[in-house]
Amino acid sequence: MSAKGSVPDSRVRALNDRPTRPDADFVLYWMAAARRLDWNFGLQHAAETARLVGKPLVVFEPLLLGRPWASARFHRRVMDGMLEHSETLEGSPVRYYPYVETEEGAGEGLLDELAGRSCVVLSDDYPCAGLPEVQRAFAERIEARLELVDGNGLVPM
């Protein structure tokens, strides 16, 4: 379900053929790579989709342990951004859900649980750090539609 909006169709692709579920609770944006509120095609497309289906937008930004290239410096940067996002979105209609895993594996199943309540799940199309493999496996096991949005550069991948 590509919402007709300001994000070009050439930047959006579905990873599964599930339909949008209009009776579900919300539209979920899984902030996986473009961890920013500005200049973010994925977030923009998610907001447009939420308006189109008339559901609230939930932004889920997880920080998991045990990932490739995980380091204290990277985690500090992400957590600083989470604090900024939380402050910026406070009082807005967007439901922001930052999650920092405190023990490896503690967050397992959380994204699946959120997807189970979602009309559609949108995320970042980012071709590195093992994310494509995680997204493909996720797309196969959830009932919701999963769309990826390319916001990597001036020209779509």
C-alpha positions, 0 to 999 in steps of 0.5 A: 500500500503505497500512500500517495504523498510526497515520498516518490513511489520509486523510494518505497517497496513492499517486502511482503504481499500482505494487505493493509489491515484497516481494523488494526490499531496503528501504523508502525514506523520501525526506525532502524537506520534513519534515526532522525526526525527531519529529512527522513523519507521513511518517517514522512511516508509513515505519517502520510500512511497514518493520515491515509488510513486514519490511524495513529502513528507509532514510532518504534526506535529499538537499540539492541545489544549484540548487533554487528558494530555495536559499541559504547560510542554508537549506543551513546549517540543513539541514546542521545538521539532517543532523548532528543526525539522523545523531547521533540515528539512530546505533546504531539500526536505521534506515539514515540516508543524508544527501547534500549535493551539492557540484556541481550535478547530481552527485546526479542518478540517486541517488534513482532508484538507491535506488528501484530497490532499494526495496519502496516509496518514501515521501515528504512531501506538500508543495505548494510549491517545485516538489516536486509536479512533481519527485515526479510525474515521479519516480513515473512513471519508477520501478518502486517504488510512491511514496506521499506523506504529508501532515504539513503541519498538524493537518487533512489537506490 
